Amino acid sequence: MFCGTELAARIEGVEAELIAKGSAAAAARLGPDAGFVIPIAGGVASFAEDGSPLNKVAGLGFAGIPDEAELDEIERLFAARKTPVQAEVSQLGDPGIGELLTERGYRLVSFENVLGLELDGERAARVADGVDIRSSGEDEFDAWLDVVATGFAHPDTQGVASHEEFPADIIARAMRDLTGAAGIQRYLARRAGDVAGGASLRLSGGIAQLTGAATHPAQRRHGVQSSLLSIRLAEAAAAGCDIAVVTTQPGSKSQQNVQRQGFALLYTRAILVKGCHIDGPHG
């Protein structure tokens, strides 16, 4: 599967939309002064709450280069909340974005890969023997969160480790915000009656975003992860999506798993950070 700048812009736009909707939901919960959502050069700068995975600048590089005044204001807002600015920049975006950010003192701290799969018509869901997967309602949110948090806390030791970790309570609030405002659907997998894994999915603009999946360490190597993936792809195809995308750590087990299912590496995002926690007292 080939990814040019047009497809990358489409995917990054949906990602920026996801971040903006989740952050706006946090503002509705905490009050308008708690955070912000600011459009910038086709992307978005977002602060939801302290420690949130929604605190970032996303989607830059496909609608011009932000001007210095815009970045000054965004950096001021993050600094006022004692939070570094994290910009996620696609390699297929305007190269001037990376040049501008590094000139301003942003430092490269990590990468993440975006992979995609074309969805061309109906797909049959393939679920492993003994695995049962259903949509997860609000009454199962705690069970879903517990298995996802446990799975993420015990990652397979393969590939490049993530530069971020988030407490379970922060993840819980972010997922509640995203479920309500951004239309994220949750799935819960059981095996032999026990909760075995959880996953989520968002559909927007013909793109199916696979927004996270994890398997309990005791339930790994039994087809739970591949079953969760297959169910979501089948539902995305049935809903008319033409592409599914997933973000993984480079060289990770998650990347290996989705590539085995036919996903191709589309592009890489560079994670650039500026702020007191990275740059020191003079940053």
C-alpha positions in Angstrom: 0.0 0.0 0.0 1.4 3.4 -1.0 0.9 6.5 1.0 1.4 9.9 -0.6 1.0 13.3 0.9 -2.7 13.5 0.2 -3.5 10.3 2.1 -1.1 11.4 4.9 -2.9 14.7 5.2 -6.2 12.9 5.4 -5.0 10.6 8.2 -3.4 13.4 10.2 -6.5 15.5 9.8 -8.6 12.8 11.4 -6.0 12.4 14.2 -6.1 16.1 14.9 -9.9 15.9 15.0 -9.7 13.1 17.5 -7.4 15.1 19.8 -9.5 18.2 19.5 -12.8 16.5 20.4 -11.3 14.7 23.4 -9.8 17.9 24.7 -13.0 19.8 24.2 -14.8 17.1 26.2 -12.3 17.6 29.0 -13.0 21.3 29.0 -16.7 20.6 29.3 -16.0 18.4 32.3 -13.4 20.6 34.0 -14.3 24.1 32.9 -13.2 26.2 29.9 -10.1 27.6 31.8 -8.6 24.2 32.5 -7.3 23.7 29.0 -7.4 24.8 25.4 -7.9 23.6 21.8 -6.3 25.9 19.3 -6.3 25.3 15.5 -2.9 25.8 14.0 -1.7 25.4 10.4 -4.2 22.6 9.7 -3.5 20.8 12.9 -4.4 21.4 16.5 -2.7 22.4 19.8 -4.4 20.7 22.7 -4.2 20.7 26.5 -6.9 18.7 28.3 -5.6 18.3 31.9 -2.4 17.6 33.7 -0.7 14.5 32.5 -3.2 13.8 29.7 -2.2 11.9 26.5 -4.2 14.6 24.7 -1.7 17.3 25.6 0.1 17.7 22.3 0.4 19.5 18.9 -0.9 17.2 16.1 -1.6 17.3 12.4 1.0 19.9 11.4 2.7 19.9 8.0 -0.2 19.8 5.4 -1.7 23.3 5.5 1.3 25.7 5.6 3.8 26.5 8.3 2.6 28.1 11.5 3.9 31.6 12.1 6.2 32.5 15.1 3.4 34.4 16.9 1.1 31.4 16.9 3.9 29.2 18.3 4.8 31.8 20.9 1.3 31.8 22.2 1.0 28.0 22.3 4.3 27.7 24.0 3.2 30.3 26.6 0.0 28.4 27.3 1.8 25.1 27.9 4.5 26.8 30.0 1.8 28.4 32.2 0.6 24.9 32.9 4.1 23.6 33.6 3.8 21.2 30.7 6.3 20.6 27.8 5.1 21.2 24.3 5.0 17.9 22.4 4.7 18.1 18.6 4.0 15.0 16.5 5.2 15.6 13.0 4.7 13.3 10.0 7.7 12.7 7.8 5.4 13.3 4.8 4.5 16.8 6.0 6.2 20.0 5.0 9.9 19.7 5.9 9.8 23.3 7.0 7.9 22.3 10.1 10.8 20.3 11.5 13.3 23.0 10.6 11.1 25.7 12.3 10.6 23.6 15.5 14.3 22.6 15.9 15.3 26.2 15.4 13.0 27.1 18.3 14.6 24.5 20.6 12.5 21.5 20.2 14.3 18.2 20.6 13.7 14.9 18.9 12.8 12.4 21.7 11.1 9.5 19.9 9.3 8.2 16.8 6.0 6.4 16.2 4.8 4.5 13.1 1.5 4.9 11.3 0.4 1.7 9.4 -2.5 1.3 7.1 -4.7 -1.4 5.5 -7.0 -0.9 2.5 -10.6 -2.0 3.2 -12.1 -2.9 -0.1 -15.5 -4.4 0.5 -16.8 -6.9 3.1 -14.5 -8.6 5.5 -15.3 -11.7 7.5 -14.5 -11.5 11.2 -12.2 -14.3 12.3 -12.2 -15.0 16.0 -10.0 -17.6 17.7 -11.5 -20.7 19.3 -12.6 -20.0 22.8 -12.5 -16.2 22.4 -15.6 -14.1 22.7 -15.7 -10.5 21.7 -18.5 -8.0 22.2 -19.0 -4.3 22.2 -18.3 -2.9 25.7 -21.0 -0.8 27.3 -20.7 1.7 30.1 -21.4 -1.0 32.7 -18.2 -2.7 31.6 -16.0 0.3 31.4 -14.1 -0.5 34.6 -13.4 -4.1 33.4 -12.3 -2.7 30.0 -10.0 -0.1 31.5 -8.5 -2.6 34.0 -7.5 -5.1 31.3 -6.2 -2.4 28.9 -4.2 -0.7 31.7 -2.8 -4.1 32.8 -1.8 -5.0 29.3 -0.1 -1.7 28.6 1.7 -2.0 32.0 3.3 -5.3 30.9 4.3 -4.7 27.3 6.1 -7.3 25.2 9.8 -6.4 25.4 10.3 -5.9 21.6 11.2 -2.8 19.6 11.6 0.8 20.8 10.0 1.5 24.2 7.5 4.4 24.4 8.8 7.7 25.9 5.4 8.1 27.7 3.6 6.5 30.6 0.1 7.5 31.9 -1.6 6.7 35.2 -4.7 4.6 35.0 -6.9 7.4 36.3 -5.7 9.7 33.6 -6.3 7.1 30.9 -9.8 6.5 32.3 -10.8 10.1 32.1 -9.3 10.5 28.6 -11.2 7.4 27.4 -14.5 8.6 28.8 -14.0 11.9 27.1 -13.1 10.3 23.8 -15.9 7.8 24.0 -18.5 10.5 24.6 -17.2 13.2 22.3 -15.2 11.5 19.6 -17.3 8.4 19.0 -14.8 5.8 20.1 -16.2 2.3 20.4 -14.9 -0.1 23.0 -14.6 -3.9 22.7 -14.0 -6.5 25.4 -12.6 -9.9 24.8 -13.2 -12.9 27.1 -11.6 -16.3 27.1 -12.9 -19.2 29.2 -15.2 -16.7 30.9 -12.3 -14.4 32.0 -11.7 -10.9 30.7 -8.7 -11.3 28.3 -8.3 -8.1 26.4 -9.8 -4.8 25.3 -9.6 -2.6 22.2 -11.2 0.5 20.7 -12.1 1.9 17.3 -13.1 5.3 15.8 -14.7 5.9 12.4 -14.3 9.3 10.7 -14.2 10.4 7.1 -13.9 6.9 5.8 -11.0 6.2 8.0 -11.1 3.5 10.8 -8.7 4.5 13.6 -7.6 1.6 15.7 -7.2 3.6 18.8 -5.6 1.0 21.1 -5.7 -2.6 22.1 -4.2 -4.7 24.9 -4.2 -8.3 26.1 -3.9 -9.4 29.7 -0.4 -11.0 30.1 -1.9 -14.3 31.3 -4.0 -14.5 28.1 -1.4 -13.8 25.5 -0.6 -16.2 22.6 -4.2 -17.4 22.4 -5.4 -15.3 19.5 -7.0 -12.5 21.6 -5.2 -9.7 19.9 -5.7 -10.9 16.3 -9.4 -11.5 17.1 -9.9 -8.0 18.4 -8.2 -6.7 15.3 -10.3 -8.8 12.9 -13.6 -7.8 14.6 -12.8 -4.1 14.3 -11.7 -4.4 10.6 -14.9 -6.2 9.7 -17.1 -3.6 11.4 -15.1 -0.8 9.8 -15.5 -2.3 6.3 -19.2 -2.8 6.9 -19.5 0.9 7.8 -18.0 1.9 4.5 -14.4 2.8 5.6 -11.8 2.5 2.8 -8.8 2.4 5.1 -7.8 1.3 8.6 -4.9 3.0 10.4 -3.0 2.1 13.6 -0.1 3.8 15.4 2.6 1.7 17.0 6.0 1.9 18.5 8.7 1.2 16.0 9.7 -2.5 15.8 7.1 -3.4 18.5 5.1 -6.6 18.8 2.0 -4.6 18.0 3.6 -3.5 14.7 4.6 -7.1 13.9 1.1 -8.3 14.7 -0.7 -5.8 12.4 1.8 -6.3 9.6 1.0 -10.1 9.8 -2.6 -9.0 9.1 -1.6 -7.1 6.0 -1.0 -3.6 7.3 1.8 -1.6 5.6 4.0 1.1 7.1 2.7 4.4 5.7 4.9 6.9 7.4 6.6 7.8 10.7 5.9 10.6 13.1 8.8 12.4 14.8 8.1 13.3 18.4 9.6 16.7 19.1 9.4 18.2 22.6 10.2 21.6 24.1 9.8 22.5 27.8 11.3 22.5 31.2 11.2 18.7 31.7 13.3 18.2 28.5 15.4 21.4 28.0 16.3 22.1 31.6 16.1 25.5 33.4 17.0 27.5 30.3 14.6 25.8 27.9 
